[in-house]
C-alpha cells in the first residue's frame, strides 16, 4: 500500500508567523515504522519581542535577557486513532529565536500501516509572552 499526500494547514494570526512543512514533500508512506519530519519555521513578524511564557506577574514584571526571544513549542498528533506518534522530545521544546527566526525539526513515527489516502492532523501550540516598547517625549515650556 502506498500513500501519497501533500499538506495544508489552518493557523490563527499573531505576532509570530508559523510555517509548517513535512519532509519529504510530497509524503509517500508505504510501511508502518516510517518517519515523517515536521519542519516548523517560527518568525517574529511583529514590532515587539517574544519571551518565555509565564514570566510576568503582578509581583514580577521584568523580563530577563535569558527569557527574551524564547518560546515553547508543542507538536501534537491529533485525530481519532491517529497513526502518528512523537519519536523524541524534539516535538515539545523551548526555542530561541535568533534574528527573529527559529526552525524546529520534529520526527514523527507512522505507527500502523495505512491503506488509503489520508491526512495526518497535527496541532502546533506555541506558547509565549509578547512585549512592545514605546517611547514618547514631552517638552514643557514656561509662560
Secondary structure, DSSP 8 states (H G I E B T S, - for coil): --EEE--------SSEEEEEEEESSSEEE-STT-EEEEEEEEEE-SSSEEE-TT---SS-----TTTBTEEEEEEEE-STT--EEE-SGGGEEEEE-BTTEEEEEEEEEE-S---S-----EEEEEE-EEE------------
